Amino acid sequence: MHATDRLNSLYGDNASEVAKGIPAQQLGDPSDFGRLCAMLCSDSARFVTGTSIPVDGGAYAGLQ
């Protein structure tokens, strides 16, 4: 879950309560996606291929 207008429209004043269900204990910021995309487009990620990177504060428990 990320702090967006859509999240606020769904949860209203309770949007911050959603963060309690996220292991990072906070809502993501939309710029989290931008920073990841910038890193993946940089030379630092030149050898990263064919992967899925969740940007979810640890909410995906599939690998635990």
mmJSON file of the N, C-alpha and C atoms, coordinates in Angstrom:
{"data_MODEL":{"atom_site":{
"group_PDB":["ATOM","ATOM","ATOM","ATOM","ATOM","ATOM","ATOM","ATOM","ATOM","ATOM","ATOM","ATOM","ATOM","ATOM","ATOM","ATOM","ATOM","ATOM","ATOM","ATOM","ATOM","ATOM","ATOM","ATOM","ATOM","ATOM","ATOM","ATOM","ATOM","ATOM","ATOM","ATOM","ATOM","ATOM","ATOM","ATOM","ATOM","ATOM","ATOM","ATOM","ATOM","ATOM","ATOM","ATOM","ATOM","ATOM","ATOM","ATOM","ATOM","ATOM","ATOM","ATOM","ATOM","ATOM","ATOM","ATOM","ATOM","ATOM","ATOM","ATOM","ATOM","ATOM","ATOM","ATOM","ATOM","ATOM","ATOM","ATOM","ATOM","ATOM","ATOM","ATOM","ATOM","ATOM","ATOM","ATOM","ATOM","ATOM","ATOM","ATOM","ATOM","ATOM","ATOM","ATOM","ATOM","ATOM","ATOM","ATOM","ATOM","ATOM","ATOM","ATOM","ATOM","ATOM","ATOM","ATOM","ATOM","ATOM","ATOM","ATOM","ATOM","ATOM","ATOM","ATOM","ATOM","ATOM","ATOM","ATOM","ATOM","ATOM","ATOM","ATOM","ATOM","ATOM","ATOM","ATOM","ATOM","ATOM","ATOM","ATOM","ATOM","ATOM","ATOM","ATOM","ATOM","ATOM","ATOM","ATOM","ATOM","ATOM","ATOM","ATOM","ATOM","ATOM","ATOM","ATOM","ATOM","ATOM","ATOM","ATOM","ATOM","ATOM","ATOM","ATOM","ATOM","ATOM","ATOM","ATOM","ATOM","ATOM","ATOM","ATOM","ATOM","ATOM","ATOM","ATOM","ATOM","ATOM","ATOM","ATOM","ATOM","ATOM","ATOM","ATOM","ATOM","ATOM","ATOM","ATOM","ATOM","ATOM","ATOM","ATOM","ATOM","ATOM","ATOM","ATOM","ATOM","ATOM","ATOM","ATOM","ATOM","ATOM","ATOM","ATOM","ATOM","ATOM","ATOM","ATOM","ATOM","ATOM","ATOM","ATOM"],
"id":[1,2,3,4,5,6,7,8,9,10,11,12,13,14,15,16,17,18,19,20,21,22,23,24,25,26,27,28,29,30,31,32,33,34,35,36,37,38,39,40,41,42,43,44,45,46,47,48,49,50,51,52,53,54,55,56,57,58,59,60,61,62,63,64,65,66,67,68,69,70,71,72,73,74,75,76,77,78,79,80,81,82,83,84,85,86,87,88,89,90,91,92,93,94,95,96,97,98,99,100,101,102,103,104,105,106,107,108,109,110,111,112,113,114,115,116,117,118,119,120,121,122,123,124,125,126,127,128,129,130,131,132,133,134,135,136,137,138,139,140,141,142,143,144,145,146,147,148,149,150,151,152,153,154,155,156,157,158,159,160,161,162,163,164,165,166,167,168,169,170,171,172,173,174,175,176,177,178,179,180,181,182,183,184,185,186,187,188,189,190,191,192],
"type_symbol":["N","C","C","N","C","C","N","C","C","N","C","C","N","C","C","N","C","C","N","C","C","N","C","C","N","C","C","N","C","C","N","C","C","N","C","C","N","C","C","N","C","C","N","C","C","N","C","C","N","C","C","N","C","C","N","C","C","N","C","C","N","C","C","N","C","C","N","C","C","N","C","C","N","C","C","N","C","C","N","C","C","N","C","C","N","C","C","N","C","C","N","C","C","N","C","C","N","C","C","N","C","C","N","C","C","N","C","C","N","C","C","N","C","C","N","C","C","N","C","C","N","C","C","N","C","C","N","C","C","N","C","C","N","C","C","N","C","C","N","C","C","N","C","C","N","C","C","N","C","C","N","C","C","N","C","C","N","C","C","N","C","C","N","C","C","N","C","C","N","C","C","N","C","C","N","C","C","N","C","C","N","C","C","N","C","C","N","C","C","N","C","C"],
"label_atom_id":["N","CA","C","N","CA","C","N","CA","C","N","CA","C","N","CA","C","N","CA","C","N","CA","C","N","CA","C","N","CA","C","N","CA","C","N","CA","C","N","CA","C","N","CA","C","N","CA","C","N","CA","C","N","CA","C","N","CA","C","N","CA","C","N","CA","C","N","CA","C","N","CA","C","N","CA","C","N","CA","C","N","CA","C","N","CA","C","N","CA","C","N","CA","C","N","CA","C","N","CA","C","N","CA","C","N","CA","C","N","CA","C","N","CA","C","N","CA","C","N","CA","C","N","CA","C","N","CA","C","N","CA","C","N","CA","C","N","CA","C","N","CA","C","N","CA","C","N","CA","C","N","CA","C","N","CA","C","N","CA","C","N","CA","C","N","CA","C","N","CA","C","N","CA","C","N","CA","C","N","CA","C","N","CA","C","N","CA","C","N","CA","C","N","CA","C","N","CA","C","N","CA","C","N","CA","C","N","CA","C","N","CA","C","N","CA","C","N","CA","C","N","CA","C"],
"label_alt_id":[null,null,null,null,null,null,null,null,null,null,null,null,null,null,null,null,null,null,null,null,null,null,null,null,null,null,null,null,null,null,null,null,null,null,null,null,null,null,null,null,null,null,null,null,null,null,null,null,null,null,null,null,null,null,null,null,null,null,null,null,null,null,null,null,null,null,null,null,null,null,null,null,null,null,null,null,null,null,null,null,null,null,null,null,null,null,null,null,null,null,null,null,null,null,null,null,null,null,null,null,null,null,null,null,null,null,null,null,null,null,null,null,null,null,null,null,null,null,null,null,null,null,null,null,null,null,null,null,null,null,null,null,null,null,null,null,null,null,null,null,null,null,null,null,null,null,null,null,null,null,null,null,null,null,null,null,null,null,null,null,null,null,null,null,null,null,null,null,null,null,null,null,null,null,null,null,null,null,null,null,null,null,null,null,null,null,null,null,null,null,null,null],
"label_comp_id":["MET","MET","MET","HIS","HIS","HIS","ALA","ALA","ALA","THR","THR","THR","ASP","ASP","ASP","ARG","ARG","ARG","LEU","LEU","LEU","ASN","ASN","ASN","SER","SER","SER","LEU","LEU","LEU","TYR","TYR","TYR","GLY","GLY","GLY","ASP","ASP","ASP","ASN","ASN","ASN","ALA","ALA","ALA","SER","SER","SER","GLU","GLU","GLU","VAL","VAL","VAL","ALA","ALA","ALA","LYS","LYS","LYS","GLY","GLY","GLY","ILE","ILE","ILE","PRO","PRO","PRO","ALA","ALA","ALA","GLN","GLN","GLN","GLN","GLN","GLN","LEU","LEU","LEU","GLY","GLY","GLY","ASP","ASP","ASP","PRO","PRO","PRO","SER","SER","SER","ASP","ASP","ASP","PHE","PHE","PHE","GLY","GLY","GLY","ARG","ARG","ARG","LEU","LEU","LEU","CYS","CYS","CYS","ALA","ALA","ALA","MET","MET","MET","LEU","LEU","LEU","CYS","CYS","CYS","SER","SER","SER","ASP","ASP","ASP","SER","SER","SER","ALA","ALA","ALA","ARG","ARG","ARG","PHE","PHE","PHE","VAL","VAL","VAL","THR","THR","THR","GLY","GLY","GLY","THR","THR","THR","SER","SER","SER","ILE","ILE","ILE","PRO","PRO","PRO","VAL","VAL","VAL","ASP","ASP","ASP","GLY","GLY","GLY","GLY","GLY","GLY","ALA","ALA","ALA","TYR","TYR","TYR","ALA","ALA","ALA","GLY","GLY","GLY","LEU","LEU","LEU","GLN","GLN","GLN"],
"label_asym_id":["A","A","A","A","A","A","A","A","A","A","A","A","A","A","A","A","A","A","A","A","A","A","A","A","A","A","A","A","A","A","A","A","A","A","A","A","A","A","A","A","A","A","A","A","A","A","A","A","A","A","A","A","A","A","A","A","A","A","A","A","A","A","A","A","A","A","A","A","A","A","A","A","A","A","A","A","A","A","A","A","A","A","A","A","A","A","A","A","A","A","A","A","A","A","A","A","A","A","A","A","A","A","A","A","A","A","A","A","A","A","A","A","A","A","A","A","A","A","A","A","A","A","A","A","A","A","A","A","A","A","A","A","A","A","A","A","A","A","A","A","A","A","A","A","A","A","A","A","A","A","A","A","A","A","A","A","A","A","A","A","A","A","A","A","A","A","A","A","A","A","A","A","A","A","A","A","A","A","A","A","A","A","A","A","A","A","A","A","A","A","A","A"],
"label_entity_id":["1","1","1","1","1","1","1","1","1","1","1","1","1","1","1","1","1","1","1","1","1","1","1","1","1","1","1","1","1","1","1","1","1","1","1","1","1","1","1","1","1","1","1","1","1","1","1","1","1","1","1","1","1","1","1","1","1","1","1","1","1","1","1","1","1","1","1","1","1","1","1","1","1","1","1","1","1","1","1","1","1","1","1","1","1","1","1","1","1","1","1","1","1","1","1","1","1","1","1","1","1","1","1","1","1","1","1","1","1","1","1","1","1","1","1","1","1","1","1","1","1","1","1","1","1","1","1","1","1","1","1","1","1","1","1","1","1","1","1","1","1","1","1","1","1","1","1","1","1","1","1","1","1","1","1","1","1","1","1","1","1","1","1","1","1","1","1","1","1","1","1","1","1","1","1","1","1","1","1","1","1","1","1","1","1","1","1","1","1","1","1","1"],
"label_seq_id":[1,1,1,2,2,2,3,3,3,4,4,4,5,5,5,6,6,6,7,7,7,8,8,8,9,9,9,10,10,10,11,11,11,12,12,12,13,13,13,14,14,14,15,15,15,16,16,16,17,17,17,18,18,18,19,19,19,20,20,20,21,21,21,22,22,22,23,23,23,24,24,24,25,25,25,26,26,26,27,27,27,28,28,28,29,29,29,30,30,30,31,31,31,32,32,32,33,33,33,34,34,34,35,35,35,36,36,36,37,37,37,38,38,38,39,39,39,40,40,40,41,41,41,42,42,42,43,43,43,44,44,44,45,45,45,46,46,46,47,47,47,48,48,48,49,49,49,50,50,50,51,51,51,52,52,52,53,53,53,54,54,54,55,55,55,56,56,56,57,57,57,58,58,58,59,59,59,60,60,60,61,61,61,62,62,62,63,63,63,64,64,64],
"pdbx_PDB_ins_code":[null,null,null,null,null,null,null,null,null,null,null,null,null,null,null,null,null,null,null,null,null,null,null,null,null,null,null,null,null,null,null,null,null,null,null,null,null,null,null,null,null,null,null,null,null,null,null,null,null,null,null,null,null,null,null,null,null,null,null,null,null,null,null,null,null,null,null,null,null,null,null,null,null,null,null,null,null,null,null,null,null,null,null,null,null,null,null,null,null,null,null,null,null,null,null,null,null,null,null,null,null,null,null,null,null,null,null,null,null,null,null,null,null,null,null,null,null,null,null,null,null,null,null,null,null,null,null,null,null,null,null,null,null,null,null,null,null,null,null,null,null,null,null,null,null,null,null,null,null,null,null,null,null,null,null,null,null,null,null,null,null,null,null,null,null,null,null,null,null,null,null,null,null,null,null,null,null,null,null,null,null,null,null,null,null,null,null,null,null,null,null,null],
"Cartn_x":[0.83,0.0,0.879,0.5,1.235,0.309,0.838,0.074,-0.27,-1.415,-1.876,-3.279,-3.744,-5.104,-6.119,-5.836,-6.754,-6.862,-5.752,-5.784,-6.602,-6.391,-7.152,-8.648,-8.99,-10.405,-11.043,-10.276,-10.81,-10.915,-9.893,-9.814,-10.044,-10.065,-10.305,-9.344,-9.888,-9.057,-8.39,-8.799,-8.225,-7.048,-6.59,-5.492,-4.236,-3.973,-2.776,-2.905,-4.129,-4.342,-3.887,-3.927,-3.491,-2.021,-1.237,0.202,0.501,-0.407,-0.179,-0.088,-0.65,-0.591,0.6,1.465,2.655,3.87,4.734,5.896,6.756,6.851,7.644,6.939,5.683,4.884,4.671,4.706,4.423,3.94,3.193,2.744,3.904,3.93,4.941,4.609,5.599,5.439,5.511,4.695,4.764,6.167,6.974,8.333,9.209,8.766,9.521,9.643,8.56,8.595,9.584,9.544,10.433,11.897,12.221,13.615,14.072,13.188,13.546,13.739,12.836,12.966,14.244,14.575,15.809,17.025,17.022,18.148,18.233,17.083,17.095,17.506,17.303,17.705,19.145,19.783,21.155,22.164,23.392,24.463,24.669,24.244,24.379,23.595,22.543,21.707,21.913,23.048,23.263,23.22,23.378,23.384,22.109,21.138,19.861,18.932,18.48,17.564,16.504,15.351,14.3,13.935,13.654,13.31,12.084,11.483,10.349,10.773,10.626,11.046,9.822,9.325,8.17,8.568,7.735,7.951,6.76,6.833,5.653,5.937,7.107,7.412,7.448,7.635,7.701,6.358,5.314,3.98,3.86,4.626,4.572,5.321,4.634,5.238,5.554,5.576,5.759,7.088,8.129,9.451,9.882,8.977,9.355,9.162],
"Cartn_y":[-1.178,0.0,1.247,2.175,3.425,4.604,5.644,6.85,7.6,7.283,7.922,8.485,9.284,9.809,8.666,7.605,6.459,5.784,5.58,4.966,5.835,7.13,8.045,8.008,7.857,7.796,6.503,5.431,4.155,4.087,4.604,4.444,5.727,6.87,8.138,8.373,8.732,9.019,7.78,6.591,5.349,4.86,5.647,5.226,4.882,5.624,5.33,4.005,3.538,2.234,1.095,1.302,0.287,-0.049,0.921,0.735,-0.293,-0.484,-1.45,-2.886,-3.144,-4.474,-4.691,-3.705,-3.78,-3.965,-4.942,-5.15,-3.906,-3.032,-1.804,-0.784,-1.053,-0.205,1.216,1.367,2.664,2.457,3.43,3.385,3.759,3.168,3.552,4.908,5.504,6.781,6.498,7.141,6.898,7.078,7.925,8.12,6.89,5.941,4.69,3.963,3.982,3.371,4.101,5.418,6.218,5.97,5.874,5.62,4.24,3.243,1.91,1.917,2.579,2.656,3.375,4.449,5.177,4.289,3.513,2.616,1.535,0.969,-0.081,0.437,1.713,2.312,2.798,2.707,3.201,2.097,2.497,1.542,0.587,0.992,0.132,-1.17,-1.162,-2.347,-2.989,-2.748,-3.222,-4.735,-5.466,-6.924,-7.524,-6.698,-7.162,-7.448,-8.696,-9.08,-10.035,-10.011,-10.981,-11.202,-10.155,-10.308,-9.479,-9.816,-9.06,-8.515,-7.224,-6.591,-5.965,-6.59,-6.005,-4.711,-3.713,-2.441,-2.32,-3.119,-3.271,-3.228,-2.824,-2.713,-4.047,-5.133,-6.459,-7.16,-6.631,-7.203,-8.567,-8.786,-10.074,-11.109,-12.133,-13.152,-14.431,-14.402,-15.614,-16.316,-15.617,-16.234,-16.483,-16.324,-16.484,-17.895],
"Cartn_z":[0.0,0.0,0.0,-0.831,-0.948,-0.701,-0.129,0.195,-1.082,-1.624,-2.856,-2.632,-3.569,-3.498,-3.486,-4.241,-4.3,-2.935,-2.26,-0.932,0.019,-0.051,0.803,0.475,-0.808,-1.163,-0.681,-0.602,-0.127,1.39,2.086,3.535,4.323,3.659,4.337,5.485,6.632,7.803,8.38,7.938,8.437,7.605,6.651,5.779,6.577,7.63,8.425,9.168,9.411,10.062,9.163,7.853,6.893,7.119,7.522,7.726,8.809,9.723,10.807,10.292,9.119,8.528,7.621,7.515,6.665,7.561,7.287,8.147,8.363,7.376,7.53,8.429,8.778,9.658,9.135,7.82,7.217,5.791,5.308,3.923,3.019,1.846,0.877,0.286,-0.313,-0.991,-2.494,-3.315,-4.753,-5.332,-4.724,-5.236,-5.012,-4.171,-4.009,-5.343,-6.126,-7.453,-8.36,-8.308,-9.15,-8.843,-7.559,-7.188,-7.655,-7.54,-8.017,-9.529,-10.246,-11.708,-12.113,-11.416,-11.728,-11.512,-10.425,-10.17,-11.251,-11.636,-12.649,-14.02,-14.278,-15.549,-15.521,-14.366,-14.244,-14.558,-14.684,-14.945,-13.765,-12.583,-11.401,-11.543,-12.362,-12.535,-13.901,-14.516,-15.883,-16.018,-14.919,-14.991,-14.392,-14.05,-13.508,-14.684,-14.777,-15.859,-15.32,-15.933,-15.673,-14.22,-13.509,-12.103,-11.75,-10.655,-10.122,-8.772,-8.593,-7.339,-6.682,-5.615,-4.937,-4.199,-4.32,-3.62,-2.668,-1.576,-0.725,0.778,1.179,2.603,3.325,2.58,3.183,3.275,2.635,2.744,2.049,0.988,0.289,1.107,1.533,2.397,1.644,0.345,-0.45,-0.279,0.094,0.2,1.64,2.566,3.974,4.431],
"occupancy":[1.0,1.0,1.0,1.0,1.0,1.0,1.0,1.0,1.0,1.0,1.0,1.0,1.0,1.0,1.0,1.0,1.0,1.0,1.0,1.0,1.0,1.0,1.0,1.0,1.0,1.0,1.0,1.0,1.0,1.0,1.0,1.0,1.0,1.0,1.0,1.0,1.0,1.0,1.0,1.0,1.0,1.0,1.0,1.0,1.0,1.0,1.0,1.0,1.0,1.0,1.0,1.0,1.0,1.0,1.0,1.0,1.0,1.0,1.0,1.0,1.0,1.0,1.0,1.0,1.0,1.0,1.0,1.0,1.0,1.0,1.0,1.0,1.0,1.0,1.0,1.0,1.0,1.0,1.0,1.0,1.0,1.0,1.0,1.0,1.0,1.0,1.0,1.0,1.0,1.0,1.0,1.0,1.0,1.0,1.0,1.0,1.0,1.0,1.0,1.0,1.0,1.0,1.0,1.0,1.0,1.0,1.0,1.0,1.0,1.0,1.0,1.0,1.0,1.0,1.0,1.0,1.0,1.0,1.0,1.0,1.0,1.0,1.0,1.0,1.0,1.0,1.0,1.0,1.0,1.0,1.0,1.0,1.0,1.0,1.0,1.0,1.0,1.0,1.0,1.0,1.0,1.0,1.0,1.0,1.0,1.0,1.0,1.0,1.0,1.0,1.0,1.0,1.0,1.0,1.0,1.0,1.0,1.0,1.0,1.0,1.0,1.0,1.0,1.0,1.0,1.0,1.0,1.0,1.0,1.0,1.0,1.0,1.0,1.0,1.0,1.0,1.0,1.0,1.0,1.0,1.0,1.0,1.0,1.0,1.0,1.0,1.0,1.0,1.0,1.0,1.0,1.0],
"B_iso_or_equiv":[0.0,0.0,0.0,0.0,0.0,0.0,0.0,0.0,0.0,0.0,0.0,0.0,0.0,0.0,0.0,0.0,0.0,0.0,0.0,0.0,0.0,0.0,0.0,0.0,0.0,0.0,0.0,0.0,0.0,0.0,0.0,0.0,0.0,0.0,0.0,0.0,0.0,0.0,0.0,0.0,0.0,0.0,0.0,0.0,0.0,0.0,0.0,0.0,0.0,0.0,0.0,0.0,0.0,0.0,0.0,0.0,0.0,0.0,0.0,0.0,0.0,0.0,0.0,0.0,0.0,0.0,0.0,0.0,0.0,0.0,0.0,0.0,0.0,0.0,0.0,0.0,0.0,0.0,0.0,0.0,0.0,0.0,0.0,0.0,0.0,0.0,0.0,0.0,0.0,0.0,0.0,0.0,0.0,0.0,0.0,0.0,0.0,0.0,0.0,0.0,0.0,0.0,0.0,0.0,0.0,0.0,0.0,0.0,0.0,0.0,0.0,0.0,0.0,0.0,0.0,0.0,0.0,0.0,0.0,0.0,0.0,0.0,0.0,0.0,0.0,0.0,0.0,0.0,0.0,0.0,0.0,0.0,0.0,0.0,0.0,0.0,0.0,0.0,0.0,0.0,0.0,0.0,0.0,0.0,0.0,0.0,0.0,0.0,0.0,0.0,0.0,0.0,0.0,0.0,0.0,0.0,0.0,0.0,0.0,0.0,0.0,0.0,0.0,0.0,0.0,0.0,0.0,0.0,0.0,0.0,0.0,0.0,0.0,0.0,0.0,0.0,0.0,0.0,0.0,0.0,0.0,0.0,0.0,0.0,0.0,0.0,0.0,0.0,0.0,0.0,0.0,0.0],
"pdbx_formal_charge":[null,null,null,null,null,null,null,null,null,null,null,null,null,null,null,null,null,null,null,null,null,null,null,null,null,null,null,null,null,null,null,null,null,null,null,null,null,null,null,null,null,null,null,null,null,null,null,null,null,null,null,null,null,null,null,null,null,null,null,null,null,null,null,null,null,null,null,null,null,null,null,null,null,null,null,null,null,null,null,null,null,null,null,null,null,null,null,null,null,null,null,null,null,null,null,null,null,null,null,null,null,null,null,null,null,null,null,null,null,null,null,null,null,null,null,null,null,null,null,null,null,null,null,null,null,null,null,null,null,null,null,null,null,null,null,null,null,null,null,null,null,null,null,null,null,null,null,null,null,null,null,null,null,null,null,null,null,null,null,null,null,null,null,null,null,null,null,null,null,null,null,null,null,null,null,null,null,null,null,null,null,null,null,null,null,null,null,null,null,null,null,null],
"auth_seq_id":[1,1,1,2,2,2,3,3,3,4,4,4,5,5,5,6,6,6,7,7,7,8,8,8,9,9,9,10,10,10,11,11,11,12,12,12,13,13,13,14,14,14,15,15,15,16,16,16,17,17,17,18,18,18,19,19,19,20,20,20,21,21,21,22,22,22,23,23,23,24,24,24,25,25,25,26,26,26,27,27,27,28,28,28,29,29,29,30,30,30,31,31,31,32,32,32,33,33,33,34,34,34,35,35,35,36,36,36,37,37,37,38,38,38,39,39,39,40,40,40,41,41,41,42,42,42,43,43,43,44,44,44,45,45,45,46,46,46,47,47,47,48,48,48,49,49,49,50,50,50,51,51,51,52,52,52,53,53,53,54,54,54,55,55,55,56,56,56,57,57,57,58,58,58,59,59,59,60,60,60,61,61,61,62,62,62,63,63,63,64,64,64],
"auth_comp_id":["MET","MET","MET","HIS","HIS","HIS","ALA","ALA","ALA","THR","THR","THR","ASP","ASP","ASP","ARG","ARG","ARG","LEU","LEU","LEU","ASN","ASN","ASN","SER","SER","SER","LEU","LEU","LEU","TYR","TYR","TYR","GLY","GLY","GLY","ASP","ASP","ASP","ASN","ASN","ASN","ALA","ALA","ALA","SER","SER","SER","GLU","GLU","GLU","VAL","VAL","VAL","ALA","ALA","ALA","LYS","LYS","LYS","GLY","GLY","GLY","ILE","ILE","ILE","PRO","PRO","PRO","ALA","ALA","ALA","GLN","GLN","GLN","GLN","GLN","GLN","LEU","LEU","LEU","GLY","GLY","GLY","ASP","ASP","ASP","PRO","PRO","PRO","SER","SER","SER","ASP","ASP","ASP","PHE","PHE","PHE","GLY","GLY","GLY","ARG","ARG","ARG","LEU","LEU","LEU","CYS","CYS","CYS","ALA","ALA","ALA","MET","MET","MET","LEU","LEU","LEU","CYS","CYS","CYS","SER","SER","SER","ASP","ASP","ASP","SER","SER","SER","ALA","ALA","ALA","ARG","ARG","ARG","PHE","PHE","PHE","VAL","VAL","VAL","THR","THR","THR","GLY","GLY","GLY","THR","THR","THR","SER","SER","SER","ILE","ILE","ILE","PRO","PRO","PRO","VAL","VAL","VAL","ASP","ASP","ASP","GLY","GLY","GLY","GLY","GLY","GLY","ALA","ALA","ALA","TYR","TYR","TYR","ALA","ALA","ALA","GLY","GLY","GLY","LEU","LEU","LEU","GLN","GLN","GLN"],
"auth_asym_id":["A","A","A","A","A","A","A","A","A","A","A","A","A","A","A","A","A","A","A","A","A","A","A","A","A","A","A","A","A","A","A","A","A","A","A","A","A","A","A","A","A","A","A","A","A","A","A","A","A","A","A","A","A","A","A","A","A","A","A","A","A","A","A","A","A","A","A","A","A","A","A","A","A","A","A","A","A","A","A","A","A","A","A","A","A","A","A","A","A","A","A","A","A","A","A","A","A","A","A","A","A","A","A","A","A","A","A","A","A","A","A","A","A","A","A","A","A","A","A","A","A","A","A","A","A","A","A","A","A","A","A","A","A","A","A","A","A","A","A","A","A","A","A","A","A","A","A","A","A","A","A","A","A","A","A","A","A","A","A","A","A","A","A","A","A","A","A","A","A","A","A","A","A","A","A","A","A","A","A","A","A","A","A","A","A","A","A","A","A","A","A","A"],
"auth_atom_id":["N","CA","C","N","CA","C","N","CA","C","N","CA","C","N","CA","C","N","CA","C","N","CA","C","N","CA","C","N","CA","C","N","CA","C","N","CA","C","N","CA","C","N","CA","C","N","CA","C","N","CA","C","N","CA","C","N","CA","C","N","CA","C","N","CA","C","N","CA","C","N","CA","C","N","CA","C","N","CA","C","N","CA","C","N","CA","C","N","CA","C","N","CA","C","N","CA","C","N","CA","C","N","CA","C","N","CA","C","N","CA","C","N","CA","C","N","CA","C","N","CA","C","N","CA","C","N","CA","C","N","CA","C","N","CA","C","N","CA","C","N","CA","C","N","CA","C","N","CA","C","N","CA","C","N","CA","C","N","CA","C","N","CA","C","N","CA","C","N","CA","C","N","CA","C","N","CA","C","N","CA","C","N","CA","C","N","CA","C","N","CA","C","N","CA","C","N","CA","C","N","CA","C","N","CA","C","N","CA","C","N","CA","C","N","CA","C","N","CA","C","N","CA","C"],
"pdbx_PDB_model_num":[1,1,1,1,1,1,1,1,1,1,1,1,1,1,1,1,1,1,1,1,1,1,1,1,1,1,1,1,1,1,1,1,1,1,1,1,1,1,1,1,1,1,1,1,1,1,1,1,1,1,1,1,1,1,1,1,1,1,1,1,1,1,1,1,1,1,1,1,1,1,1,1,1,1,1,1,1,1,1,1,1,1,1,1,1,1,1,1,1,1,1,1,1,1,1,1,1,1,1,1,1,1,1,1,1,1,1,1,1,1,1,1,1,1,1,1,1,1,1,1,1,1,1,1,1,1,1,1,1,1,1,1,1,1,1,1,1,1,1,1,1,1,1,1,1,1,1,1,1,1,1,1,1,1,1,1,1,1,1,1,1,1,1,1,1,1,1,1,1,1,1,1,1,1,1,1,1,1,1,1,1,1,1,1,1,1,1,1,1,1,1,1]
}}}
